[in-house]
């Protein structure tokens, strides 16, 4: 995976062509897949991000789960699939831990907001229906 477009080999060659001094050149060694990552994110930190996402999903309840499933199915809005993709980007060093955590926080806040809107709308409709059923349309005016 070439996160920043710079491989170890091209970085070394770039250093040599810019400095021209081979006596001070110390090649960078890489024991992974010959790629440089912009961010150094530990596995433990990335696992903590997954735990934060799972906690947010567990807190959202039935309506939140339905709404999340709808967003994942349609691709509309920030769904848990999108957040998992951000966490994977963090694991690969493409984005910072802070960016991935912000994605989780945005997901959580949007889920809470959507559930509140759904609950408030249903409550309003039930109240209006009850008012009409017991007092007629004049009860709403």
N, CA, C and O atoms as a GROMACS GRO file, in nm:
protein
  564
    1UNK      N    1   0.084  -0.116   0.000
    1UNK     CA    2   0.000   0.000   0.000
    1UNK      C    3   0.089   0.123   0.000
    1UNK      O    4   0.178   0.134   0.085
    2UNK      N    5   0.068   0.210  -0.090
    2UNK     CA    6   0.152   0.327  -0.104
    2UNK      C    7   0.073   0.449  -0.059
    2UNK      O    8   0.006   0.513  -0.139
    3UNK      N    9   0.081   0.480   0.069
    3UNK     CA   10  -0.003   0.581   0.131
    3UNK      C   11   0.023   0.721   0.081
    3UNK      O   12  -0.071   0.794   0.052
    4UNK      N   13   0.147   0.759   0.070
    4UNK     CA   14   0.179   0.897   0.036
    4UNK      C   15   0.242   0.909  -0.101
    4UNK      O   16   0.287   1.018  -0.139
    5UNK      N   17   0.247   0.803  -0.176
    5UNK     CA   18   0.309   0.807  -0.306
    5UNK      C   19   0.461   0.799  -0.298
    5UNK      O   20   0.529   0.816  -0.400
    6UNK      N   21   0.515   0.772  -0.182
    6UNK     CA   22   0.660   0.767  -0.164
    6UNK      C   23   0.698   0.631  -0.110
    6UNK      O   24   0.655   0.591  -0.002
    7UNK      N   25   0.780   0.561  -0.185
    7UNK     CA   26   0.832   0.434  -0.136
    7UNK      C   27   0.969   0.458  -0.076
    7UNK      O   28   1.029   0.563  -0.096
    8UNK      N   29   1.017   0.361  -0.004
    8UNK     CA   30   1.150   0.370   0.057
    8UNK      C   31   1.255   0.394  -0.052
    8UNK      O   32   1.343   0.479  -0.037
    9UNK      N   33   1.245   0.319  -0.159
    9UNK     CA   34   1.343   0.330  -0.266
    9UNK      C   35   1.342   0.470  -0.328
    9UNK      O   36   1.448   0.529  -0.348
   10UNK      N   37   1.224   0.523  -0.357
   10UNK     CA   38   1.218   0.656  -0.418
   10UNK      C   39   1.262   0.763  -0.319
   10UNK      O   40   1.321   0.863  -0.359
   11UNK      N   41   1.235   0.744  -0.191
   11UNK     CA   42   1.282   0.839  -0.090
   11UNK      C   43   1.434   0.841  -0.085
   11UNK      O   44   1.496   0.948  -0.083
   12UNK      N   45   1.494   0.723  -0.084
   12UNK     CA   46   1.640   0.714  -0.082
   12UNK      C   47   1.700   0.779  -0.206
   12UNK      O   48   1.797   0.854  -0.197
   13UNK      N   49   1.642   0.751  -0.323
   13UNK     CA   50   1.693   0.810  -0.448
   13UNK      C   51   1.677   0.961  -0.447
   13UNK      O   52   1.766   1.033  -0.494
   14UNK      N   53   1.566   1.010  -0.393
   14UNK     CA   54   1.543   1.153  -0.385
   14UNK      C   55   1.646   1.219  -0.295
   14UNK      O   56   1.699   1.326  -0.328
   15UNK      N   57   1.676   1.157  -0.183
   15UNK     CA   58   1.775   1.211  -0.091
   15UNK      C   59   1.912   1.220  -0.159
   15UNK      O   60   1.982   1.321  -0.148
   16UNK      N   61   1.948   1.114  -0.229
   16UNK     CA   62   2.078   1.113  -0.297
   16UNK      C   63   2.086   1.221  -0.404
   16UNK      O   64   2.188   1.288  -0.416
   17UNK      N   65   1.979   1.238  -0.483
   17UNK     CA   66   1.984   1.337  -0.590
   17UNK      C   67   1.985   1.479  -0.535
   17UNK      O   68   2.042   1.568  -0.597
   18UNK      N   69   1.922   1.502  -0.420
   18UNK     CA   70   1.917   1.636  -0.362
   18UNK      C   71   2.047   1.670  -0.290
   18UNK      O   72   2.096   1.783  -0.299
   19UNK      N   73   2.102   1.574  -0.218
   19UNK     CA   74   2.220   1.605  -0.138
   19UNK      C   75   2.349   1.591  -0.217
   19UNK      O   76   2.442   1.670  -0.201
   20UNK      N   77   2.355   1.491  -0.302
   20UNK     CA   78   2.475   1.467  -0.379
   20UNK      C   79   2.592   1.416  -0.296
   20UNK      O   80   2.698   1.384  -0.352
   21UNK      N   81   2.575   1.408  -0.167
   21UNK     CA   82   2.683   1.366  -0.078
   21UNK      C   83   2.656   1.224  -0.032
   21UNK      O   84   2.578   1.202   0.060
   22UNK      N   85   2.720   1.128  -0.096
   22UNK     CA   86   2.698   0.988  -0.062
   22UNK      C   87   2.764   0.948   0.069
   22UNK      O   88   2.732   0.844   0.126
   23UNK      N   89   2.857   1.031   0.119
   23UNK     CA   90   2.925   0.995   0.244
   23UNK      C   91   2.834   1.012   0.364
   23UNK      O   92   2.855   0.945   0.466
   24UNK      N   93   2.733   1.099   0.356
   24UNK     CA   94   2.642   1.118   0.470
   24UNK      C   95   2.511   1.043   0.451
   24UNK      O   96   2.423   1.048   0.536
   25UNK      N   97   2.499   0.974   0.340
   25UNK     CA   98   2.373   0.905   0.311
   25UNK      C   99   2.362   0.776   0.391
   25UNK      O  100   2.450   0.691   0.387
   26UNK      N  101   2.252   0.764   0.464
   26UNK     CA  102   2.220   0.641   0.536
   26UNK      C  103   2.085   0.595   0.483
   26UNK      O  104   1.983   0.658   0.510
   27UNK      N  105   2.083   0.486   0.408
   27UNK     CA  106   1.956   0.444   0.350
   27UNK      C  107   1.856   0.401   0.457
   27UNK      O  108   1.892   0.342   0.559
   28UNK      N  109   1.732   0.432   0.431
   28UNK     CA  110   1.625   0.390   0.520
   28UNK      C  111   1.591   0.246   0.488
   28UNK      O  112   1.569   0.211   0.372
   29UNK      N  113   1.588   0.164   0.588
   29UNK     CA  114   1.550   0.024   0.570
   29UNK      C  115   1.406   0.006   0.615
   29UNK      O  116   1.360   0.069   0.710
   30UNK      N  117   1.337  -0.077   0.545
   30UNK     CA  118   1.198  -0.103   0.578
   30UNK      C  119   1.175  -0.253   0.576
   30UNK      O  120   1.213  -0.321   0.481
   31UNK      N  121   1.113  -0.304   0.682
   31UNK     CA  122   1.090  -0.448   0.688
   31UNK      C  123   0.943  -0.483   0.665
   31UNK      O  124   0.901  -0.596   0.691
   32UNK      N  125   0.864  -0.388   0.617
   32UNK     CA  126   0.723  -0.416   0.592
   32UNK      C  127   0.704  -0.444   0.444
   32UNK      O  128   0.741  -0.550   0.395
   33UNK      N  129   0.646  -0.349   0.373
   33UNK     CA  130   0.619  -0.372   0.231
   33UNK      C  131   0.676  -0.260   0.145
   33UNK      O  132   0.622  -0.229   0.038
   34UNK      N  133   0.784  -0.200   0.191
   34UNK     CA  134   0.856  -0.097   0.116
   34UNK      C  135   0.778   0.033   0.103
   34UNK      O  136   0.801   0.108   0.008
   35UNK      N  137   0.687   0.061   0.195
   35UNK     CA  138   0.608   0.183   0.192
   35UNK      C  139   0.634   0.267   0.315
   35UNK      O  140   0.666   0.215   0.422
   36UNK      N  141   0.619   0.397   0.298
   36UNK     CA  142   0.625   0.489   0.411
   36UNK      C  143   0.483   0.525   0.452
   36UNK      O  144   0.400   0.552   0.365
   37UNK      N  145   0.454   0.526   0.579
   37UNK     CA  146   0.327   0.572   0.629
   37UNK      C  147   0.346   0.712   0.684
   37UNK      O  148   0.448   0.743   0.746
   38UNK      N  149   0.247   0.794   0.663
   38UNK     CA  150   0.255   0.930   0.714
   38UNK      C  151   0.239   0.930   0.865
   38UNK      O  152   0.306   1.007   0.934
   39UNK      N  153   0.152   0.845   0.917
   39UNK     CA  154   0.123   0.840   1.060
   39UNK      C  155   0.166   0.705   1.114
   39UNK      O  156   0.153   0.602   1.048
   40UNK      N  157   0.218   0.707   1.236
   40UNK     CA  158   0.260   0.584   1.303
   40UNK      C  159   0.154   0.551   1.408
   40UNK      O  160   0.163   0.596   1.522
   41UNK      N  161   0.056   0.472   1.370
   41UNK     CA  162  -0.054   0.438   1.459
   41UNK      C  163  -0.035   0.295   1.507
   41UNK      O  164  -0.025   0.202   1.427
   42UNK      N  165  -0.030   0.278   1.639
   42UNK     CA  166  -0.008   0.145   1.694
   42UNK      C  167  -0.134   0.061   1.684
   42UNK      O  168  -0.245   0.114   1.677
   43UNK      N  169  -0.115  -0.068   1.684
   43UNK     CA  170  -0.229  -0.160   1.678
   43UNK      C  171  -0.320  -0.142   1.799
   43UNK      O  172  -0.442  -0.152   1.787
   44UNK      N  173  -0.260  -0.114   1.914
   44UNK     CA  174  -0.338  -0.094   2.037
   44UNK      C  175  -0.428   0.029   2.023
   44UNK      O  176  -0.544   0.027   2.065
   45UNK      N  177  -0.376   0.136   1.964
   45UNK     CA  178  -0.457   0.257   1.943
   45UNK      C  179  -0.572   0.231   1.846
   45UNK      O  180  -0.683   0.278   1.868
   46UNK      N  181  -0.544   0.157   1.740
   46UNK     CA  182  -0.646   0.126   1.641
   46UNK      C  183  -0.753   0.035   1.701
   46UNK      O  184  -0.872   0.051   1.673
   47UNK      N  185  -0.711  -0.060   1.783
   47UNK     CA  186  -0.807  -0.146   1.852
   47UNK      C  187  -0.898  -0.065   1.943
   47UNK      O  188  -1.017  -0.094   1.955
   48UNK      N  189  -0.841   0.036   2.008
   48UNK     CA  190  -0.922   0.124   2.094
   48UNK      C  191  -1.026   0.201   2.012
   48UNK      O  192  -1.137   0.224   2.059
   49UNK      N  193  -0.990   0.239   1.890
   49UNK     CA  194  -1.087   0.305   1.802
   49UNK      C  195  -1.203   0.211   1.769
   49UNK      O  196  -1.319   0.252   1.771
   50UNK      N  197  -1.171   0.086   1.739
   50UNK     CA  198  -1.277  -0.012   1.709
   50UNK      C  199  -1.368  -0.032   1.830
   50UNK      O  200  -1.489  -0.044   1.816
   51UNK      N  201  -1.308  -0.034   1.949
   51UNK     CA  202  -1.388  -0.047   2.071
   51UNK      C  203  -1.479   0.074   2.089
   51UNK      O  204  -1.594   0.059   2.131
   52UNK      N  205  -1.430   0.195   2.057
   52UNK     CA  206  -1.513   0.316   2.065
   52UNK      C  207  -1.630   0.309   1.968
   52UNK      O  208  -1.742   0.348   2.002
   53UNK      N  209  -1.604   0.260   1.847
   53UNK     CA  210  -1.712   0.246   1.748
   53UNK      C  211  -1.815   0.144   1.796
   53UNK      O  212  -1.935   0.168   1.786
   54UNK      N  213  -1.768   0.031   1.846
   54UNK     CA  214  -1.859  -0.072   1.894
   54UNK      C  215  -1.943  -0.020   2.011
   54UNK      O  216  -2.062  -0.052   2.020
   55UNK      N  217  -1.883   0.058   2.100
   55UNK     CA  218  -1.957   0.117   2.212
   55UNK      C  219  -2.064   0.213   2.160
   55UNK      O  220  -2.176   0.214   2.210
   56UNK      N  221  -2.030   0.293   2.060
   56UNK     CA  222  -2.127   0.386   2.001
   56UNK      C  223  -2.242   0.309   1.936
   56UNK      O  224  -2.358   0.350   1.946
   57UNK      N  225  -2.211   0.200   1.870
   57UNK     CA  226  -2.315   0.118   1.808
   57UNK      C  227  -2.404   0.052   1.913
   57UNK      O  228  -2.526   0.042   1.894
   58UNK      N  229  -2.346   0.008   2.023
   58UNK     CA  230  -2.424  -0.057   2.128
   58UNK      C  231  -2.515   0.041   2.201
   58UNK      O  232  -2.620   0.002   2.253
   59UNK      N  233  -2.476   0.169   2.206
   59UNK     CA  234  -2.555   0.271   2.276
   59UNK      C  235  -2.674   0.321   2.195
   59UNK      O  236  -2.765   0.381   2.252
   60UNK      N  237  -2.676   0.298   2.066
   60UNK     CA  238  -2.775   0.363   1.981
   60UNK      C  239  -2.914   0.300   1.985
   60UNK      O  240  -3.010   0.364   1.942
   61UNK      N  241  -2.927   0.180   2.032
   61UNK     CA  242  -3.058   0.119   2.043
   61UNK      C  243  -3.113   0.070   1.911
   61UNK      O  244  -3.046   0.071   1.808
   62UNK      N  245  -3.239   0.026   1.916
   62UNK     CA  246  -3.303  -0.036   1.801
   62UNK      C  247  -3.321   0.062   1.685
   62UNK      O  248  -3.286   0.031   1.571
   63UNK      N  249  -3.376   0.181   1.713
   63UNK     CA  250  -3.399   0.278   1.606
   63UNK      C  251  -3.267   0.323   1.543
   63UNK      O  252  -3.257   0.338   1.421
   64UNK      N  253  -3.167   0.343   1.626
   64UNK     CA  254  -3.036   0.382   1.574
   64UNK      C  255  -2.976   0.274   1.486
   64UNK      O  256  -2.913   0.304   1.385
   65UNK      N  257  -2.995   0.149   1.524
   65UNK     CA  258  -2.945   0.037   1.443
   65UNK      C  259  -3.015   0.032   1.308
   65UNK      O  260  -2.951   0.008   1.205
   66UNK      N  261  -3.146   0.055   1.309
   66UNK     CA  262  -3.220   0.058   1.183
   66UNK      C  263  -3.171   0.172   1.094
   66UNK      O  264  -3.149   0.153   0.974
   67UNK      N  265  -3.153   0.290   1.153
   67UNK     CA  266  -3.108   0.406   1.077
   67UNK      C  267  -2.966   0.382   1.022
   67UNK      O  268  -2.938   0.417   0.908
   68UNK      N  269  -2.880   0.324   1.103
   68UNK     CA  270  -2.744   0.294   1.058
   68UNK      C  271  -2.746   0.194   0.943
   68UNK      O  272  -2.673   0.210   0.845
   69UNK      N  273  -2.830   0.092   0.954
   69UNK     CA  274  -2.843  -0.006   0.847
   69UNK      C  275  -2.891   0.059   0.718
   69UNK      O  276  -2.844   0.025   0.609
   70UNK      N  277  -2.985   0.152   0.730
   70UNK     CA  278  -3.036   0.224   0.613
   70UNK      C  279  -2.923   0.305   0.548
   70UNK      O  280  -2.908   0.304   0.426
   71UNK      N  281  -2.843   0.375   0.630
   71UNK     CA  282  -2.733   0.455   0.576
   71UNK      C  283  -2.627   0.367   0.511
   71UNK      O  284  -2.573   0.404   0.407
   72UNK      N  285  -2.598   0.253   0.571
   72UNK     CA  286  -2.499   0.162   0.511
   72UNK      C  287  -2.550   0.103   0.381
   72UNK      O  288  -2.474   0.085   0.286
   73UNK      N  289  -2.679   0.073   0.376
   73UNK     CA  290  -2.739   0.014   0.257
   73UNK      C  291  -2.743   0.112   0.141
   73UNK      O  292  -2.713   0.077   0.027
   74UNK      N  293  -2.779   0.236   0.171
   74UNK     CA  294  -2.796   0.336   0.064
   74UNK      C  295  -2.671   0.418   0.038
   74UNK      O  296  -2.658   0.479  -0.068
   75UNK      N  297  -2.578   0.420   0.133
   75UNK     CA  298  -2.459   0.503   0.118
   75UNK      C  299  -2.484   0.648   0.150
   75UNK      O  300  -2.396   0.732   0.128
   76UNK      N  301  -2.601   0.680   0.203
   76UNK     CA  302  -2.634   0.817   0.241
   76UNK      C  303  -2.586   0.844   0.383
   76UNK      O  304  -2.608   0.763   0.472
   77UNK      N  305  -2.522   0.955   0.402
   77UNK     CA  306  -2.479   0.991   0.537
   77UNK      C  307  -2.359   0.911   0.584
   77UNK      O  308  -2.303   0.829   0.511
   78UNK      N  309  -2.322   0.936   0.708
   78UNK     CA  310  -2.206   0.872   0.769
   78UNK      C  311  -2.253   0.748   0.845
   78UNK      O  312  -2.304   0.759   0.956
   79UNK      N  313  -2.235   0.631   0.786
   79UNK     CA  314  -2.273   0.506   0.850
   79UNK      C  315  -2.154   0.438   0.913
   79UNK      O  316  -2.040   0.482   0.896
   80UNK      N  317  -2.181   0.331   0.984
   80UNK     CA  318  -2.074   0.259   1.053
   80UNK      C  319  -1.973   0.200   0.954
   80UNK      O  320  -1.855   0.186   0.986
   81UNK      N  321  -2.019   0.165   0.833
   81UNK     CA  322  -1.926   0.114   0.732
   81UNK      C  323  -1.822   0.220   0.694
   81UNK      O  324  -1.704   0.190   0.676
   82UNK      N  325  -1.868   0.346   0.684
   82UNK     CA  326  -1.776   0.456   0.652
   82UNK      C  327  -1.675   0.476   0.764
   82UNK      O  328  -1.557   0.501   0.738
   83UNK      N  329  -1.722   0.464   0.888
   83UNK     CA  330  -1.632   0.483   1.003
   83UNK      C  331  -1.531   0.369   1.008
   83UNK      O  332  -1.414   0.392   1.037
   84UNK      N  333  -1.575   0.247   0.981
   84UNK     CA  334  -1.481   0.134   0.979
   84UNK      C  335  -1.375   0.154   0.870
   84UNK      O  336  -1.260   0.115   0.888
   85UNK      N  337  -1.414   0.213   0.759
   85UNK     CA  338  -1.318   0.243   0.653
   85UNK      C  339  -1.214   0.344   0.702
   85UNK      O  340  -1.096   0.331   0.672
   86UNK      N  341  -1.259   0.445   0.777
   86UNK     CA  342  -1.166   0.544   0.833
   86UNK      C  343  -1.070   0.477   0.932
   86UNK      O  344  -0.951   0.510   0.935
   87UNK      N  345  -1.122   0.385   1.011
   87UNK     CA  346  -1.036   0.314   1.107
   87UNK      C  347  -0.932   0.230   1.033
   87UNK      O  348  -0.817   0.221   1.075
   88UNK      N  349  -0.972   0.170   0.923
   88UNK     CA  350  -0.878   0.092   0.843
   88UNK      C  351  -0.771   0.183   0.782
   88UNK      O  352  -0.654   0.147   0.775
   89UNK      N  353  -0.813   0.302   0.739
   89UNK     CA  354  -0.715   0.399   0.687
   89UNK      C  355  -0.617   0.438   0.797
   89UNK      O  356  -0.498   0.458   0.771
   90UNK      N  357  -0.666   0.450   0.918
   90UNK     CA  358  -0.580   0.482   1.032
   90UNK      C  359  -0.483   0.366   1.057
   90UNK      O  360  -0.365   0.389   1.084
   91UNK      N  361  -0.532   0.246   1.049
   91UNK     CA  362  -0.448   0.127   1.070
   91UNK      C  363  -0.334   0.125   0.968
   91UNK      O  364  -0.222   0.083   0.999
   92UNK      N  365  -0.363   0.170   0.845
   92UNK     CA  366  -0.263   0.171   0.738
   92UNK      C  367  -0.174   0.295   0.741
   92UNK      O  368  -0.083   0.309   0.660
   93UNK      N  369  -0.200   0.385   0.836
   93UNK     CA  370  -0.119   0.505   0.847
   93UNK      C  371  -0.156   0.615   0.750
   93UNK      O  372  -0.079   0.710   0.732
   94UNK      N  373  -0.272   0.604   0.686
   94UNK     CA  374  -0.314   0.703   0.588
   94UNK      C  375  -0.373   0.827   0.654
   94UNK      O  376  -0.363   0.938   0.601
   95UNK      N  377  -0.436   0.809   0.770
   95UNK     CA  378  -0.491   0.922   0.846
   95UNK      C  379  -0.448   0.908   0.991
   95UNK      O  380  -0.404   0.802   1.035
   96UNK      N  381  -0.462   1.016   1.065
   96UNK     CA  382  -0.419   1.016   1.204
   96UNK      C  383  -0.526   0.953   1.294
   96UNK      O  384  -0.641   0.936   1.253
   97UNK      N  385  -0.484   0.920   1.416
   97UNK     CA  386  -0.579   0.869   1.515
   97UNK      C  387  -0.687   0.973   1.543
   97UNK      O  388  -0.804   0.938   1.560
   98UNK      N  389  -0.648   1.099   1.547
   98UNK     CA  390  -0.743   1.206   1.574
   98UNK      C  391  -0.852   1.214   1.467
   98UNK      O  392  -0.969   1.232   1.498
   99UNK      N  393  -0.812   1.200   1.340
   99UNK     CA  394  -0.911   1.202   1.232
   99UNK      C  395  -1.008   1.085   1.244
   99UNK      O  396  -1.128   1.102   1.225
  100UNK      N  397  -0.956   0.969   1.276
  100UNK     CA  398  -1.042   0.851   1.291
  100UNK      C  399  -1.135   0.868   1.410
  100UNK      O  400  -1.253   0.833   1.402
  101UNK      N  401  -1.084   0.921   1.521
  101UNK     CA  402  -1.168   0.944   1.639
  101UNK      C  403  -1.275   1.049   1.610
  101UNK      O  404  -1.389   1.036   1.655
  102UNK      N  405  -1.240   1.152   1.534
  102UNK     CA  406  -1.339   1.253   1.495
  102UNK      C  407  -1.450   1.191   1.411
  102UNK      O  408  -1.566   1.230   1.424
  103UNK      N  409  -1.415   1.096   1.327
  103UNK     CA  410  -1.514   1.026   1.246
  103UNK      C  411  -1.610   0.948   1.336
  103UNK      O  412  -1.730   0.946   1.312
  104UNK      N  413  -1.557   0.883   1.439
  104UNK     CA  414  -1.641   0.809   1.533
  104UNK      C  415  -1.732   0.905   1.609
  104UNK      O  416  -1.851   0.878   1.626
  105UNK      N  417  -1.677   1.018   1.655
  105UNK     CA  418  -1.757   1.117   1.727
  105UNK      C  419  -1.868   1.174   1.639
  105UNK      O  420  -1.982   1.190   1.685
  106UNK      N  421  -1.836   1.204   1.513
  106UNK     CA  422  -1.938   1.255   1.420
  106UNK      C  423  -2.048   1.152   1.398
  106UNK      O  424  -2.166   1.185   1.396
  107UNK      N  425  -2.007   1.027   1.382
  107UNK     CA  426  -2.104   0.918   1.364
  107UNK      C  427  -2.198   0.910   1.484
  107UNK      O  428  -2.320   0.903   1.469
  108UNK      N  429  -2.140   0.912   1.602
  108UNK     CA  430  -2.219   0.901   1.725
  108UNK      C  431  -2.317   1.018   1.737
  108UNK      O  432  -2.435   0.997   1.767
  109UNK      N  433  -2.270   1.140   1.714
  109UNK     CA  434  -2.356   1.257   1.725
  109UNK      C  435  -2.467   1.256   1.622
  109UNK      O  436  -2.580   1.292   1.653
  110UNK      N  437  -2.436   1.217   1.500
  110UNK     CA  438  -2.538   1.212   1.394
  110UNK      C  439  -2.641   1.103   1.422
  110UNK      O  440  -2.760   1.121   1.394
  111UNK      N  441  -2.596   0.992   1.476
  111UNK     CA  442  -2.690   0.885   1.511
  111UNK      C  443  -2.786   0.932   1.621
  111UNK      O  444  -2.907   0.909   1.614
  112UNK      N  445  -2.730   0.997   1.723
  112UNK     CA  446  -2.815   1.046   1.832
  112UNK      C  447  -2.915   1.149   1.781
  112UNK      O  448  -3.033   1.146   1.818
  113UNK      N  449  -2.869   1.239   1.695
  113UNK     CA  450  -2.957   1.341   1.639
  113UNK      C  451  -3.068   1.281   1.555
  113UNK      O  452  -3.184   1.324   1.565
  114UNK      N  453  -3.035   1.184   1.474
  114UNK     CA  454  -3.135   1.119   1.389
  114UNK      C  455  -3.239   1.045   1.472
  114UNK      O  456  -3.359   1.052   1.444
  115UNK      N  457  -3.194   0.975   1.574
  115UNK     CA  458  -3.288   0.903   1.661
  115UNK      C  459  -3.379   1.001   1.733
  115UNK      O  460  -3.499   0.976   1.746
  116UNK      N  461  -3.324   1.112   1.779
  116UNK     CA  462  -3.408   1.214   1.846
  116UNK      C  463  -3.513   1.269   1.751
  116UNK      O  464  -3.628   1.289   1.791
  117UNK      N  465  -3.476   1.294   1.627
  117UNK     CA  466  -3.573   1.345   1.528
  117UNK      C  467  -3.683   1.243   1.505
  117UNK      O  468  -3.801   1.278   1.501
  118UNK      N  469  -3.645   1.118   1.489
  118UNK     CA  470  -3.744   1.012   1.466
  118UNK      C  471  -3.840   1.002   1.585
  118UNK      O  472  -3.962   0.998   1.566
  119UNK      N  473  -3.786   0.999   1.705
  119UNK     CA  474  -3.869   0.987   1.826
  119UNK      C  475  -3.961   1.109   1.840
  119UNK      O  476  -4.079   1.095   1.870
  120UNK      N  477  -3.907   1.228   1.819
  120UNK     CA  478  -3.989   1.349   1.831
  120UNK      C  479  -4.098   1.354   1.726
  120UNK      O  480  -4.210   1.396   1.756
  121UNK      N  481  -4.069   1.311   1.605
  121UNK     CA  482  -4.170   1.308   1.499
  121UNK      C  483  -4.281   1.210   1.532
  121UNK      O  484  -4.399   1.243   1.518
  122UNK      N  485  -4.245   1.092   1.575
  122UNK     CA  486  -4.345   0.991   1.610
  122UNK      C  487  -4.429   1.039   1.729
  122UNK      O  488  -4.551   1.022   1.730
  123UNK      N  489  -4.365   1.099   1.828
  123UNK     CA  490  -4.437   1.151   1.944
  123UNK      C  491  -4.536   1.259   1.901
  123UNK      O  492  -4.650   1.261   1.947
  124UNK      N  493  -4.493   1.348   1.814
  124UNK     CA  494  -4.581   1.453   1.765
  124UNK      C  495  -4.699   1.398   1.687
  124UNK      O  496  -4.811   1.446   1.704
  125UNK      N  497  -4.674   1.300   1.604
  125UNK     CA  498  -4.784   1.240   1.527
  125UNK      C  499  -4.883   1.168   1.616
  125UNK      O  500  -5.004   1.176   1.596
  126UNK      N  501  -4.832   1.097   1.714
  126UNK     CA  502  -4.921   1.026   1.807
  126UNK      C  503  -5.004   1.126   1.887
  126UNK      O  504  -5.124   1.107   1.908
  127UNK      N  505  -4.940   1.233   1.932
  127UNK     CA  506  -5.012   1.336   2.008
  127UNK      C  507  -5.119   1.402   1.923
  127UNK      O  508  -5.232   1.422   1.969
  128UNK      N  509  -5.085   1.436   1.799
  128UNK     CA  510  -5.183   1.497   1.709
  128UNK      C  511  -5.297   1.401   1.681
  128UNK      O  512  -5.414   1.441   1.680
  129UNK      N  513  -5.264   1.276   1.658
  129UNK     CA  514  -5.368   1.176   1.634
  129UNK      C  515  -5.461   1.160   1.753
  129UNK      O  516  -5.582   1.148   1.738
  130UNK      N  517  -5.402   1.159   1.872
  130UNK     CA  518  -5.482   1.147   1.994
  130UNK      C  519  -5.572   1.270   2.012
  130UNK      O  520  -5.688   1.257   2.050
  131UNK      N  521  -5.517   1.388   1.984
  131UNK     CA  522  -5.596   1.511   1.998
  131UNK      C  523  -5.711   1.512   1.901
  131UNK      O  524  -5.822   1.549   1.938
  132UNK      N  525  -5.688   1.472   1.779
  132UNK     CA  526  -5.794   1.470   1.680
  132UNK      C  527  -5.900   1.366   1.718
  132UNK      O  528  -6.020   1.392   1.705
  133UNK      N  529  -5.857   1.251   1.765
  133UNK     CA  530  -5.949   1.142   1.798
  133UNK      C  531  -6.036   1.180   1.919
  133UNK      O  532  -6.151   1.138   1.926
  134UNK      N  533  -5.983   1.256   2.011
  134UNK     CA  534  -6.060   1.285   2.133
  134UNK      C  535  -6.127   1.422   2.131
  134UNK      O  536  -6.226   1.441   2.202
  135UNK      N  537  -6.078   1.516   2.055
  135UNK     CA  538  -6.137   1.650   2.060
  135UNK      C  539  -6.163   1.710   1.925
  135UNK      O  540  -6.206   1.825   1.918
  136UNK      N  541  -6.141   1.638   1.821
  136UNK     CA  542  -6.163   1.693   1.689
  136UNK      C  543  -6.049   1.781   1.645
  136UNK      O  544  -5.951   1.799   1.718
  137UNK      N  545  -6.062   1.837   1.527
  137UNK     CA  546  -5.957   1.919   1.470
  137UNK      C  547  -5.940   2.049   1.547
  137UNK      O  548  -5.831   2.107   1.543
  138UNK      N  549  -6.041   2.095   1.617
  138UNK     CA  550  -6.031   2.218   1.697
  138UNK      C  551  -5.931   2.207   1.810
  138UNK      O  552  -5.883   2.309   1.859
  139UNK      N  553  -5.898   2.087   1.850
  139UNK     CA  554  -5.802   2.069   1.958
  139UNK      C  555  -5.661   2.107   1.914
  139UNK      O  556  -5.576   2.137   1.998
  140UNK      N  557  -5.636   2.105   1.785
  140UNK     CA  558  -5.503   2.138   1.734
  140UNK      C  559  -5.485   2.287   1.710
  140UNK      O  560  -5.372   2.335   1.700
  141UNK      N  561  -5.594   2.360   1.702
  141UNK     CA  562  -5.584   2.502   1.670
  141UNK      C  563  -5.568   2.587   1.792
  141UNK      O  564  -5.558   2.709   1.782
   0.00000   0.00000   0.00000
